[in-house]
C-alpha cells in the first residue's frame, strides 16, 4: 500500500547494557508541525481507504437502529428526589433528569447536547447533595479526562458562577450531610508540572458553597509520588472522613478521622493487599483481599480500630470472587463473580446470609443501588443477548420488578451463548464466552472476532454489546476471553498476569485463539482480535508474537512502547502493574514483550486497524503513532491503517453518530480483510463462506 512516508532517525538508547533502537522517537512530540502533518496524512489515507470498502451503508443503517435507543439508568435517590440519565433516539448524548418522588414529573437537569455546537463537551461525574437540592458535576472538553467542576441549584437549574473549580480530573464530589459543602480530589493545572508527575500533586480539598475555590481547605496534602492515586470521601452521616492512598491496583492505605478532628489516623496500611471501607452507624465495613484472594469482609469498631480487633463477618468464598460491597436497606449487598457471571447476595450487618437477589438470568449485573436505611433498591442486568434492564427490588421481601426497559429493533431468540474453557500454555484453565447464531455451522471457516483485556484486576462479564449483531447475522462468532491479569477469579488471577508474569496474559489469549481453530470454529485467516487500552497492549503483543495465528487486528487507544510508557500520560500510575524500564529486572521483561520493539522487517503481519483519539490524556497516542510507523515500514503486505478520532478522549467521542461511524469503520475493515459480506441476511444460503 502506498502509505504516507515516515522517516526514521538513528536513535538508540543503551539501557542496562542493551541497545534499544527507537527510530520513531520523533513521533512522540504531538505538538511538532511535522508530527501534526504526519497524523493528518495517515488519518486521511485511512479514511479514504475505509470509505471505499463495500457494505458500509447497510452497516450504518443497522447501527443507527441499534445505537439510537431509548434507555434509562438506575436512579440515584437523594431525599425524595430521583436522579437518572436517559438516552434518546434523536439525541447524541444522554440527558440527566430528576423528579420529585418516584411518580413525579420528569424534569431535565443537564442536557450536554446543548453545551457545544459540535458536541465535543461531555458530562462527567455528577453527585446530588443528600437533600437533592444541589448537584456537583464535571464538564469534560473533548470527552477527555481533564474536567471542570460546577454546581447547580436543582430547583431552578441555575449554575453557580462562584462554584467553578478547575483541576477536576480525578474529582469525585462527596457531600457533607448539611448539603453545604463537598470533598473532592483536586489536581493543579500548572503547565510547568510534567504530565507524568501530576498524579502525585493530587490533594483532597473541602469546598463550601459560595466561597472562592482558591480558598478551599486542603484536607489531605499531596503524596508527592506520581505512582499513587489519592481520593477521599465522607459517609452519609458525616461522622467520618476517609482518605485512600492507592499504589497501583494491588495495595492501598486507608486514613480516617472523625468529623471536626484535625489530623488523620491510619486505619490500615496495605502491604500487598487492597482495602475498601464503608461506614454506617457505629461501624466500619472493610472489604479486603488480605489473606483471602477472593476477598472477605470485616466489621470494625471505630473505638477499637486497630487491625487485631477487626472481626470477620463474611468469610472468603472459595468458588466465587467478591467484587463489591454496598450497604442498602440495613443489609450488606455483596456482588460476586463465579466463572465471570454475576451473583448478588444479601447478608445482615453481622454477615448472616439472607438470600441471593433473584436475577433474571445468567449474565452481568450491577450491585444494588440504594440508601442505607431505605428498603427499595435497584440493579441493572444484561447478558450478551439481553439489553440492559433496570430492576427494582425490596431488600425486606426480595420482590423484583422491571423499573426501566430498553426496547431494541432486535429479536435475540436466534442467538446463543456458550461458555467453554481452554488450557493455556502452562495448563491454566481459561474461560471463553462464545456468542453466535444457533444455526451456526462449525465448519472451520467462520469469521471470528476475539476480544480480551487481561489487566488491572478488571473483569469482563457477559454484558450486552449491540454492535456485534450484524457480525453474528453474517455467520460470525463473537468471543470474549477472561484472561489472567483480570479480576474474574480474584487477587491470584490478577497477580498471575502482572509485572514479570505479564506473558501469561498473552499466552492465555493465544490459547483461546488456538482453541477456536482446533474446535472447528475458524481458521487463522478468518480470526480477528480486538482490544483497547491495556487490551490494545494485549492485541499488539499477540500480533507481534504470533502473527501467523490471526488475520486481522483492531487495536484501540493502546500502550505499545513498554520501554518508555511511564514517561507519558498517566503512565507513572501503572508502574505497579507493569514495572518500569528503569529497573533492570523489569526492563528485561518489558523489552521482551513490548510490541513496538518486536516489530521485525520482512514479517507477514495481520491486517491492522489502529484506532486512536486526538485528546487521549490517559494513554498518550504516541504509542499508536510509533507502532503504525514501525509496522508500515516493516514491509508487511497486509493493510496497516491509523484512524484518529477528533475531539475525543480515551473513552471515545461521546456522541452516538461518532460511535456509529467508528463501528462502521471497524466492521467494514474486518469484513474486507476476513471476506465477510455483512449485507447478507441470516436466511441467505452459503452464509458468509469466505471462499
C-alpha positions in Angstrom: 0.0 0.0 0.0 1.2 3.5 -0.8 1.3 4.8 2.8 2.3 8.4 3.6 6.1 8.3 4.1 7.6 8.1 7.6 11.2 8.9 8.1 13.4 7.2 10.6 16.1 8.5 12.9 19.2 6.7 14.2 18.1 7.0 17.9 19.5 4.2 20.1 19.3 4.1 23.9 21.5 1.8 25.9 19.5 0.6 28.9 21.1 -1.8 31.4 23.7 -2.7 28.8 21.2 -3.4 26.0 21.0 -1.3 22.8 17.4 -0.2 22.2 16.7 1.3 18.8 13.9 3.9 18.7 13.8 5.1 15.1 10.4 6.8 15.5 11.2 8.8 18.7 10.3 12.0 16.8 6.7 10.9 16.6 6.3 11.3 20.4 6.0 15.1 20.1 2.4 15.7 19.0 2.8 19.4 19.0 5.5 19.4 16.4 4.3 20.6 13.0 5.9 17.6 11.2 4.0 15.2 13.5 0.7 17.1 13.0 1.2 16.8 9.2 2.0 13.1 9.5 -1.1 12.5 11.6 -3.3 14.3 9.1 -1.8 12.3 6.2 -2.2 9.0 8.0 -5.8 9.7 9.0 -6.8 10.9 5.6 -5.2 7.9 3.9 -7.1 5.5 6.3 -10.5 7.2 5.9 -10.2 7.2 2.1 -9.3 3.5 2.2 -12.2 2.7 4.5 -14.7 4.7 2.6 -14.1 2.5 -0.5 -15.0 -0.7 1.3 -18.3 -2.3 0.5 -21.3 -2.8 2.8 -20.9 0.5 4.7 -24.3 1.9 4.0 -26.0 -1.3 5.2 -23.9 -1.3 8.4 -24.6 2.4 9.0 -28.4 1.8 8.7 -28.3 -1.2 11.1 -26.1 0.6 13.7 -28.4 3.6 13.5 -31.3 1.3 14.5 -29.3 -0.3 17.3 -27.4 2.7 18.7 -30.1 5.4 18.8 -32.3 3.9 21.5 -34.5 5.0 24.4 -32.9 3.7 27.7 -32.7 4.8 31.3 -30.2 4.3 34.1 -30.8 3.1 37.6 -31.8 6.1 39.8 -29.8 7.8 42.5 -32.2 8.6 45.4 -31.5 11.8 47.4 -34.2 13.0 49.8 -37.3 12.2 47.9 -35.7 13.1 44.6 -34.8 10.6 41.9 -31.9 11.4 39.5 -31.2 9.3 36.4 -29.9 9.6 32.9 -31.7 8.7 29.7 -30.7 8.2 26.1 -33.0 9.2 23.3 -33.4 8.1 19.7 -33.0 11.6 18.5 -30.1 12.8 20.6 -26.3 12.2 20.6 -25.7 12.3 24.4 -27.6 11.0 27.4 -29.6 13.6 29.3 -29.7 13.9 33.1 -33.2 14.1 34.6 -34.8 14.4 38.1 -38.2 14.1 39.5 -39.8 14.7 42.9 -41.0 11.3 44.1 -40.9 8.1 42.0 -44.0 9.1 40.1 -43.3 12.8 39.9 -43.0 14.9 36.8 -39.8 14.3 34.8 -37.6 17.4 34.5 -34.4 18.0 32.5 -31.5 18.8 34.8 -28.5 18.7 32.4 -28.5 18.3 28.7 -24.9 18.1 27.4 -26.3 18.1 23.8 -26.7 21.9 24.2 -23.2 22.6 25.6 -21.4 23.0 22.3 -22.3 23.3 18.7 -20.1 20.4 17.7 -21.0 18.1 20.6 -17.4 18.0 21.9 -18.2 18.9 25.6 -19.3 16.0 27.7 -20.9 15.4 31.1 -18.5 13.6 33.5 -19.3 12.6 37.1 -22.3 14.0 38.9 -23.3 13.9 42.5 -26.5 15.3 44.1 -26.4 16.6 47.7 -28.2 14.5 50.3 -31.3 16.6 50.2 -31.4 16.6 46.4 -31.3 20.3 46.1 -27.8 20.8 44.7 -25.8 19.0 42.1 -22.0 18.9 41.7 -20.9 17.7 38.3 -18.0 17.9 35.8 -17.8 19.1 32.2 -15.1 17.5 30.0 -14.0 19.2 26.9 -13.3 16.8 24.0 -14.5 13.9 26.2 -11.1 13.9 27.8 -10.3 13.1 31.5 -9.4 16.7 32.3 -12.6 18.3 33.7 -14.1 21.4 35.3 -16.3 21.0 38.3 -19.6 23.0 38.6 -22.5 23.3 41.0 -26.1 24.0 40.2 -29.4 24.5 42.0 -31.7 21.6 41.2 -35.0 23.6 41.6 -34.0 26.5 39.4 -31.4 24.8 37.2 -29.1 27.8 37.7 -25.4 27.1 37.6 -23.5 28.9 40.4 -20.9 31.3 38.9 -18.8 31.2 42.1 -18.5 27.4 42.4 -16.4 26.6 39.3 -13.3 24.5 40.0 -10.6 23.6 37.5 -8.3 20.7 38.1 -11.2 18.2 38.5 -9.6 15.4 36.5 -9.9 13.0 39.5 -12.7 14.8 41.3 -15.4 12.7 42.8 -17.6 15.0 44.9 -18.7 13.7 48.3 -21.3 15.9 50.0 -21.4 16.7 53.7 -24.8 16.0 55.4 -25.6 19.7 55.8 -25.6 19.9 52.0 -23.4 23.0 52.1 -20.0 21.5 51.2 -18.3 18.6 49.5 -14.9 16.9 49.5 -13.2 16.4 46.2 -9.8 15.5 44.7 -8.0 18.5 43.2 -5.2 18.4 40.7 -3.2 21.5 39.8 -3.4 22.7 36.1 0.1 24.3 36.2 1.6 23.6 32.8 5.1 23.6 34.3 4.4 20.3 36.1 5.3 17.4 33.8 2.2 15.4 32.8 3.6 12.2 34.1 4.2 13.7 37.5 0.8 15.3 38.0 -0.9 12.4 39.9 1.5 13.0 42.8 0.1 16.5 43.2 -3.4 15.4 43.9 -4.9 16.9 47.1 -8.2 16.3 49.0 -10.0 19.6 49.4 -13.2 20.7 51.0 -15.3 23.2 49.1 -18.0 25.2 50.8 -20.7 26.6 48.5 -20.3 30.2 47.7 -16.7 30.5 48.7 -13.9 31.1 46.2 -12.3 27.7 45.1 -8.9 29.2 45.7 -9.7 29.3 49.4 -10.8 25.7 49.7 -9.2 24.0 52.7 -6.6 21.3 52.0 -7.9 18.3 54.0 -5.1 16.0 53.0 -1.9 17.1 51.2 -0.4 15.6 48.1 1.7 12.5 48.3 4.4 13.7 46.0 4.5 10.3 44.5 3.3 10.1 40.9 2.7 6.4 41.2 -0.1 6.9 43.7 -3.8 8.0 43.5 -5.3 10.0 46.3 -9.1 10.4 46.9 -11.4 10.8 49.8 -15.0 10.9 51.0 -17.3 11.3 53.9 -20.0 8.9 54.9 -23.7 9.9 54.6 -24.0 10.7 58.3 -20.9 12.9 58.0 -19.3 11.4 61.1 -16.1 10.2 59.4 -13.8 11.3 56.6 -11.7 8.7 54.8 -8.7 9.0 52.5 -7.4 6.3 50.2 -3.7 6.4 49.1 -3.6 3.8 46.3 -0.5 2.3 44.8 -1.4 0.6 41.5 -4.2 -1.9 41.7 -2.8 -4.2 44.3 -2.4 -2.2 47.5 -3.7 0.9 49.3 -3.6 2.6 52.6 -6.7 4.0 54.4 -6.6 7.0 56.6 -9.6 8.3 58.7 -10.7 10.9 61.2 -13.8 11.8 62.9 -15.6 14.9 61.7 -14.2 18.0 63.4 -10.8 16.4 64.1 -7.7 18.0 62.5 -5.5 15.0 61.9 -6.0 11.7 60.1 -5.0 8.4 61.7 -4.0 5.2 59.8 -6.7 2.6 59.7 -4.6 0.1 57.7 -1.5 0.1 55.5 -1.9 -2.1 52.5 1.3 -4.0 52.1 0.4 -6.3 49.2 -3.3 -6.0 49.8 -6.3 -3.8 48.9 -9.0 -2.5 51.2 -12.3 -0.7 50.8 -14.3 0.8 53.6 -17.9 1.8 54.1 -19.4 3.3 57.3 -22.8 3.2 58.8 -23.9 3.8 62.3 -21.2 2.9 64.7 -19.2 0.5 62.5 -16.9 0.4 59.5 -17.2 -2.4 57.0 -14.0 -3.4 55.3 -13.7 -5.4 52.1 -10.3 -6.8 51.5 -8.2 -9.4 49.8 -5.8 -9.6 52.7 -5.2 -13.3 53.3 -8.2 -14.0 51.0 -7.6 -13.9 47.2 -11.4 -14.0 46.7 -12.0 -11.2 49.3 -13.7 -11.2 52.6 -15.5 -8.6 54.9 -14.6 -7.4 58.3 -16.6 -5.3 60.8 -14.6 -2.7 62.6 -15.5 -0.7 65.8 -14.2 2.9 65.4 -13.5 2.9 69.1 -11.1 -0.1 68.6 -9.8 0.4 65.0 -6.5 -1.5 65.4 -6.2 -4.4 63.0 -6.1 -7.0 65.7 -9.6 -6.0 66.8 -11.2 -6.4 63.4 -13.9 -9.1 63.2 -14.5 -11.1 60.1 -18.2 -11.3 59.3 -18.1 -12.6 55.7 -15.6 -15.3 55.0 -13.9 -15.9 51.7 -16.0 -17.9 49.2 -13.6 -20.4 47.6 -15.9 -20.7 44.5 -16.7 -17.0 43.8 -14.8 -13.8 43.8 -16.3 -10.9 45.8 -16.2 -7.8 43.7 -18.0 -5.2 45.7 -20.0 -4.2 48.8 -22.9 -1.8 49.4 -25.0 -1.0 52.5 -28.6 -1.0 51.4 -31.8 -1.2 53.4 -30.0 -2.2 56.6 -28.1 -5.0 54.9 -24.9 -5.7 53.1 -25.3 -6.3 49.3 -22.4 -8.4 48.1 -21.5 -8.7 44.4 -19.8 -11.9 43.4 -18.4 -13.4 40.1 -18.4 -17.1 39.5 -16.8 -18.1 36.2 -17.2 -14.4 35.2 -21.0 -14.3 35.7 -22.7 -12.3 38.5 -24.4 -13.3 41.7 -25.7 -10.7 44.2 -26.1 -11.8 47.8 -27.8 -10.1 50.8 -26.5 -10.6 54.3 -27.2 -8.9 57.6 -24.9 -6.3 59.0 -23.4 -9.1 61.0 -22.8 -11.2 57.9 -25.6 -13.7 58.4 -26.9 -15.0 55.0 -30.4 -13.7 54.0 -30.9 -14.5 50.3 -29.5 -14.2 46.8 -31.1 -11.4 44.7 -33.3 -13.0 42.1 -31.5 -12.1 38.8 -33.5 -12.6 35.6 -30.9 -14.9 34.1 -27.2 -15.7 33.8 -25.2 -12.6 32.8 -23.8 -9.4 34.2 -25.5 -7.5 37.0 -24.6 -4.4 39.0 -24.6 -4.4 42.7 -27.6 -2.9 44.4 -28.1 0.9 44.2 -30.0 2.4 47.2 -29.7 4.0 50.6 -28.5 2.5 53.9 -31.9 2.9 55.6 -34.3 2.6 52.7 -35.9 -0.7 51.6 -36.1 0.0 47.9 -33.0 -0.7 45.8 -32.2 -1.0 42.1 -29.8 -3.0 39.9 -29.0 -3.3 36.2 -28.9 -6.7 34.4 -27.8 -7.6 30.9 -26.3 -10.5 29.0 -24.9 -11.0 25.5 -28.5 -11.4 24.3 -30.4 -9.2 26.8 -30.1 -5.4 26.6 -29.6 -3.6 29.9 -32.7 -3.6 32.0 -33.2 -1.7 35.3 -34.9 -3.7 38.1 -36.3 -2.6 41.4 -36.2 -4.8 44.4 -37.3 -4.8 48.0 -34.5 -5.6 50.4 -37.0 -6.9 53.0 -39.1 -9.2 50.8 -36.8 -9.9 47.8 -39.5 -9.0 45.3 -38.1 -8.0 42.0 -39.8 -6.0 39.2 -38.7 -4.2 36.0 -38.2 -0.5 36.6 -36.9 0.6 33.2 -36.7 -1.4 30.0 -34.6 -1.0 26.8 -36.5 -1.8 23.6 -34.4 -2.5 20.6 -35.4 -3.5 17.0 -33.8 -6.9 17.6 -35.0 -10.4 18.1 -32.4 -12.2 20.2 -34.0 -15.6 20.1 -31.8 -16.8 17.1 -28.6 -16.3 19.1 -27.0 -18.5 21.7 -24.1 -18.1 24.2 -21.7 -20.8 25.2 -19.0 -20.7 27.9 -16.1 -23.0 27.2 -12.7 -23.5 28.7 -9.3 -23.8 27.1 -5.9 -24.6 28.5 -3.1 -22.0 28.5 0.5 -22.8 27.8 1.1 -23.7 31.5 -2.1 -25.7 31.9 -4.2 -22.9 33.4 -7.9 -23.2 32.7 -9.1 -20.1 30.9 -12.8 -19.3 30.3 -14.1 -18.1 27.0 -17.6 -16.8 26.1 -18.8 -17.5 22.5 -21.8 -15.8 21.0 -23.3 -16.8 17.7 -26.5 -17.8 15.9 -28.0 -21.1 16.9 -27.8 -22.4 13.3 -24.0 -21.7 13.0 -22.1 -24.3 11.0 -18.9 -25.2 12.8 -17.1 -25.9 9.6 -13.7 -24.4 10.5 -14.3 -21.4 8.4 -16.5 -19.0 10.4 -15.3 -15.4 10.8 -14.5 -14.9 14.5 -13.8 -11.7 16.4 -12.0 -12.4 19.7 -11.9 -9.7 22.4 -9.7 -9.5 25.5 -8.3 -7.2 28.2 -6.4 -9.0 30.9 -5.1 -6.4 33.3 -5.6 -4.2 36.4 -7.8 -6.7 38.1 -10.7 -5.7 35.8 -13.3 -8.3 34.9 -15.0 -8.9 31.6 -18.6 -10.0 32.3 -21.1 -11.2 29.7 -22.9 -7.9 29.1 -24.8 -6.7 26.1 -23.0 -5.3 23.1 -25.4 -4.1 20.4 -22.7 -3.6 17.7 -22.0 -7.4 17.4 -25.3 -8.4 15.9 -24.6 -7.6 12.2 -21.5 -9.7 12.6 -23.4 -12.5 14.1 -26.1 -12.4 11.4 -23.3 -12.7 8.8 -22.4 -16.0 10.2 -19.7 -14.7 12.6 -18.8 -15.6 16.1 -18.0 -13.1 18.8 -15.7 -14.4 21.6 -14.6 -12.9 24.9 -11.7 -14.4 26.7 -11.4 -14.0 30.5 -7.6 -13.8 30.8 -5.2 -13.7 33.8 -4.5 -10.2 34.8 -8.2 -9.6 35.2 -10.2 -10.0 38.4 -12.6 -12.8 37.4 -11.1 -15.2 39.9 -9.9 -12.7 42.5 -6.5 -11.5 43.5 -4.5 -14.5 42.5 -5.9 -14.3 38.9 -4.8 -10.7 38.7 -1.4 -11.4 40.2 -0.7 -14.2 37.7 -0.9 -11.6 34.9 1.0 -8.6 36.1 4.7 -7.4 36.3 7.0 -10.3 35.4 4.1 -12.6 34.8 2.5 -10.5 32.1 3.4 -13.0 29.4 0.8 -15.3 30.9 -1.9 -12.9 29.7 -0.7 -13.2 26.1 -0.3 -17.0 26.4 -3.9 -17.2 27.6 -5.1 -15.2 24.6 -3.1 -17.3 22.2 -4.6 -20.4 23.8 -8.1 -19.0 23.3 -7.4 -18.4 19.6 -5.9 -21.9 19.2 -9.0 -23.4 20.8 -11.3 -21.6 18.3 -9.2 -23.1 15.4 -8.8 -26.5 16.9 -12.5 -26.9 17.8 -13.6 -26.1 14.2 -14.9 -22.6 14.5 -12.5 -20.8 12.3 -9.0 -20.7 10.7 -6.3 -18.1 11.3 -7.0 -16.2 8.1 -10.6 -15.6 9.4 -9.8 -14.9 13.0 -9.7 -11.2 14.1 -8.7 -9.9 17.5 -9.7 -6.6 19.2 -8.7 -4.8 22.4 -8.4 -1.3 23.8 -6.1 0.5 26.3 -4.4 -2.4 28.2 -6.3 -4.6 25.8 -4.5 -2.7 23.0 -1.3 -3.9 24.5 -2.7 -7.4 24.5 -3.5 -7.5 20.8 -0.3 -5.7 19.9 1.6 -8.4 21.7 -0.4 -11.1 20.1 0.1 -9.6 16.7 3.9 -9.4 17.1 4.3 -12.7 18.9 2.0 -14.9 16.9 1.4 -13.1 13.5 0.5 -16.3 11.8 -2.4 -17.0 14.2 -4.5 -14.0 13.2 -6.0 -12.5 10.1 -6.9 -9.0 11.4 -6.2 -6.8 14.4 -8.2 -3.9 15.8 -6.1 -2.0 18.3 -7.7 0.9 20.2 -6.0 3.6 22.3 -3.2 1.2 23.2 0.0 1.0 25.2 2.7 -0.4 22.9 6.1 1.2 23.7 6.6 -0.5 27.1 10.1 0.8 27.5 9.0 4.5 27.6 5.3 4.3 28.6 6.0 5.6 32.1 7.1 8.9 30.8 3.8 9.8 29.2 0.2 10.4 30.2 -0.8 8.5 33.3 2.0 6.0 32.9 3.6 6.5 36.3 0.4 5.3 38.0 0.7 2.0 36.0 4.2 1.1 37.2 2.9 -1.2 39.9 1.0 -3.1 37.2 3.8 -3.3 34.5 7.0 -2.4 36.2 9.4 0.2 34.7 12.4 0.1 32.4 14.4 2.0 35.0 14.6 -1.3 36.9 16.9 -3.9 35.3 14.7 -6.9 36.0 11.6 -5.1 34.9 13.3 -3.9 31.8 14.2 -7.4 30.6 10.6 -8.4 30.8 9.1 -5.2 29.3 11.6 -5.1 26.5 11.0 -8.8 25.7 7.2 -8.3 25.0 7.0 -4.6 24.1 5.1 -4.7 20.8 6.8 -1.7 19.4 10.2 -3.2 19.9 9.1 -6.6 18.5 8.2 -5.4 15.0 10.5 -7.1 12.6 11.1 -6.4 8.9 10.1 -8.9 6.2 7.5 -10.4 8.6 3.9 -11.0 7.4 1.7 -9.4 10.0 -2.1 -9.5 10.1 -4.0 -6.5 8.8 -4.1 -3.8 11.4 -6.6 -1.0 12.1 -5.2 1.3 14.8 -7.9 3.5 16.4 -6.5 6.5 18.3 -8.0 9.6 19.8 -6.5 13.1 19.5 -7.3 14.2 23.1 -6.5 11.0 24.9 -4.9 12.3 28.1 -4.7 8.9 29.7 -2.7 6.8 27.3 -0.6 9.0 25.1 -1.4 8.5 21.4 2.4 8.4 20.7 2.1 4.6 21.2 -0.3 4.3 18.3 1.8 6.5 16.0 5.1 4.8 16.7 3.7 1.3 16.3 1.9 2.1 13.0 5.1 3.7 11.6 7.1 0.6 12.5 4.6 -1.9 11.0 4.2 0.1 7.8 7.9 0.4 7.3 8.4 -3.3 8.1 7.0 -4.1 4.6 4.2 -6.4 5.5 1.7 -6.8 2.6 -1.5 -6.5 4.7 -3.0 -3.1 5.4 -1.8 -1.1 8.4 -4.1 1.8 9.0 -4.2 4.6 11.6 -7.6 6.2 12.3 -7.6 9.2 14.6 -10.9 10.3 16.2 -11.0 14.1 16.5 -12.2 15.8 19.7 -12.1 12.5 21.6 -10.6 11.2 24.8 -9.6 7.8 25.9 -13.2 6.6 26.0 -14.1 7.9 22.6 -16.1 10.8 21.3 -19.2 10.5 23.4 -21.6 11.0 20.5 -23.8 8.3 19.0 -23.1 9.5 15.5 -19.4 9.2 16.1 -19.9 5.7 17.7 -21.8 4.7 14.6 -19.0 5.9 12.2 -16.4 4.2 14.3 -18.4 1.0 14.3 -18.9 1.2 10.5 -15.1 1.7 10.0 -14.2 -1.2 12.4 -16.6 -3.8 11.0 -16.2 -2.8 7.3 -12.4 -3.2 7.8 -12.9 -6.7 9.4 -15.4 -7.7 6.7 -13.0 -6.7 3.9 -10.0 -8.5 5.4 -11.8 -11.6 6.5 -14.1 -11.8 3.4 -17.4 -11.4 5.2 -20.5 -10.0 3.5 -22.2 -8.0 6.2 -25.1 -7.3 3.8 -26.2 -10.9 3.8 -29.3 -11.9 5.7 -29.4 -14.9 8.0 -31.6 -16.8 5.5 -29.1 -16.5 2.7 -27.6 -19.8 1.5 -23.8 -20.2 1.8 -23.8 -17.7 4.6 -20.5 -15.8 4.5 -18.5 -18.7 3.2 -15.3 -16.5 2.7 -14.2 -18.9 -0.1 
